[in-house]
Amino acid sequence: MIFYFTGTGNTRWAAQQLAEATNDELLFIPDELSKGDLHYTLKDGERLGFCFPTHGWQPPRIVREFIRKATFTFQTSSVSPQHSYIYALTTCGDNMGYAMRIFDKELAQKGSHTDARFAIVMPESNVCFSFLHLDTDEKALRKVNDARQRMTHICQVVTERQRNIEELVKGAIPFTYTYVIGGYYNKHLITDKHFWVDAEACIQCGLCTKLCPVDDIKGTPPVWQHNERCTNCLACYHHCPRHAIHWGDMQRGQYLLSKLLDRK
């Protein structure tokens, strides 16, 4: 099983590469949380994977919520529980700080640990910090092409169940990224209160409502519900076909992975 969360599509793409390489089932975390029953039984020898974006140098809180609520049982015959294979992959704009350390601590609370940990650098999509900017088209394309090569390697590692693997991109000051800057970001900026819509530009297509993974948007033009469920994944912002959705006062562009995948 591969559990994933995505906003702009970066992590979904990575999770799909793994699913195709391993033939493991792909499951969207928000959909699983909405079902209520979060007990999963893995077949004998089945891998357990987690794929998530780095939000403010930390795992998204919806991912942490899922780990806390879910339980996993490994069926055994020829493979014993201690030989189950668990891995995690995070996508990030340039580095992920100690995001995987936080994820590992959540998993440890359930009596589990990852056998392999990966980070994939993908085009920047965060528009919520004044010092962060979207990548140029050239830099974004270069990141995607590098990520293609990285995913070929990662899929091989996971398929072969290689253990004690840590291939992360922590950055120069990971503690500061995750616990200082990231601490502020996740405490104060993970909210729907900064989103607003240009009613004149909005074509009332309803795409933002459809794409919101936590059902936080209603109506057309969109109205955010302020129900504290927003993950700040920016799916509504980046997928709006008329760029009618904005975040705060900063004027930033949009990023869509789909526009890059067909380019070399």
N, C-alpha and C positions, 0 to 999 in steps of 0.2 A: 504494500500500500504506500502511496505517496500523497501526503497531505500538503496542500499549498494555499497560499494567499497571494493575491496580486491586485494592483490598482491600475498601473499603466500598461501591464502586459509583460514586463520584463521577466518576472518570476514565473508566470504561466508558461512562457516560452521555454525557460530552463527546465521546469517540471515536465513539460511535454517531451523534451529530449530524453529525459531519464525514463519516462514511461515507455517510450518507443524502444529504448535500448534494453529495458529489463522486462517488458510486458507486464509491469505491475500496474495495479488499478490507481487511477488519478482521482483524488477527492478534494473538492473546494471547501476550505475550512468554514466560511460563513454558512454554506449550505448544510454542513454537518452540524453546526451549532444550532441551526433552526429546527433540526429533527428532534433534539432532546436526548435521544438515546445515543450515548457516546461511548459505548463499549464495543471494542473491536477484537475479533479473533483472527489472528494471522495463521495461515496455513503453515505446515511444516516447512521450515527453511525460508519462509517469505521475508523479504526485506521490508523494513519500515523506514520511510523517508519523510523528511520535513523540508519544505522549500518556502522561504519567506523573504520579503524585502527588508532592508534595514531602514527604519524610520528614526531619524535623529540619532543615529548610531546605537539604536536599541532594537530588539525585536518588536514588531507591532503588538499592541496590547491584546488584540483579538487572537493572536497566535498564542500568547501567554495564557489567555483565558481558556483556550482550547486544551492546551497541555494540562492545565490544572483540573479540568472537568473530565477529560477522556481517560479511559482505562484500556489497557492492551493485554491480551492473553495470547501466548504463543503456543500453538499446538505442537506437540513433539512426538517423534518416533525415532528417527535416526539423528535428529538434531535436538540437543537439549537447550533449555532456556538460556543458559549462559552463552550459548553460541548463536543466539539470534543476532541479526545484523541491523544496526540502526545508524542512519547517517542524516546529516543536515546540510543544507545549502542556503546561503543568503546572497541576495543581489544588492549591490551598492553603487553609488555614483562615483566615488573615488576610493573610499575606504570604509570599513565597517566598525572600527574601534573595537570595543569589547562586547559587541552585540552577541556573538556566539557564546561568550562566557555566561551572559545572562540566560541565554537559552539553555545551556547545559545545566545551570543551577535549577531551572524549572524542571528539567527532565530528571535531575537527580532526586527531586522531591517525590517522584513517582517510582524511585528505585531503579532507574534506567540511566544509560549513558550512551553517547554517540561513539561509534567505532571510526567514523570518518567525518570530517568537517571541512566545508569548502566555502569560499567566497568568490563571486563572479562580479567583476567590474562591468557595469552597463551604463548607458547614457544617463546623465543627470536629469531628474524629473522634479526635484524639490524646488518650489517657488516661494517657500514660506520664510526663508531667511534672507535678509538683505545682502549677505555676503555670498550667497549661493546663486549661480546663474546656470541656465541651460547650456549644454555643450553646443558648439558650432556644428553644422552638418558634417563637416569633415571629421571632427573629433568623435562625434557620435557614431559615424560609420566605422571609424577605426576601432572603437570600443566593441561594436557589434561583431566585426570580423574577428577580433581577438577572442571574444566570448565564444564564437563558434568553435574555435580551436580548443579552448579550455573545456568546453562541454564534451567534446570528443574524448578528451582525456578523462574527465570526471565520470562519464558514462562507463568507460572501461574499468576504472577503479571500483565503481559500485557494482558493476556486473560481476567482477571477479571477487567481490567481497573483501577487498583489501582493508586491513585494520591498522589502527594507530596512525591514521592519516590526518594531518592538519595542514590545509592549504588556504590560509586566510590572508586578508589584506587589512591589517590593523591600523596602519597609518603611523605617523611619527609620535603622536601623543594620544594613544588610545584611551587612557584614563580620562583625560580632559574632554576628548570627543564624547565619550559615552556618559560620564557621570556629571560633568559640569555643563557643557553646551547641550548635550543630549538630555541631561536632566531637566534643564530649563525648557527645552523644546517639547519634551513629552509631557511636562506638567502644565505648560501654558498655551502651547500651540496646537495640541491635538484636540481640536474643537471645530464645530461647524459655524461658530459665531462670526468668523472672518469671511465667510463666503457671501457673495452677493451676485445678482444677475442684472445685466443690462437688458431691461425689458424690451427696448427697441430692437436690439440685435437678436434676441431670443426668437426662434421660429416655432417654439412649442412642440418640438419633436418628441419629447419625453425620454430621450436617450439617457440623460443623467439619472432619471428616476429608475430606469431599467438597470443601469449599470451599478448603482449604489449597492455595495455588498452587504450593508447593514440596514437597508430600508429606512434611511434617514431623510429621504427627499420625497415630497409629495407634490402633485399638481404640475401644471404648466401655465405660466412660468414657474420654475421650481421654487419650493419653499422648504427650507431646512427645518427639521423638527426640534432641534435643540434638546435632544433626548439623551445626550452623553454617549451615544453609540458611535458617533463619527470616529473613524480611524485616521482621518486625514490622508487617505490613500491617493487622493487627487484624481480619481477616475472621472468624476463629473467634470472637473476643470479641464483635463487634457483631452477628453473625448468629445467635448462640445463642438459640433460642426461649425458654429459661427463664433467661437471664442467669446460667447456671451457671459460665461461664468468667470468671475474674478475672485481673487483671494487678497483681502486687505487693499491697501492703496498702491501696491507695487504693480507696475505694468510689465508683465512677463509674457513670453511666448508659450507655445504648447509643444508637447513631445508625444509622439506615437511610434512605438516600435514597429508597427505594421508597415510604416512608410519606409523603413530601412531594410527590412528583411529581404526584399527582392533586389536590393542593390549590392554590388560587390565592392 
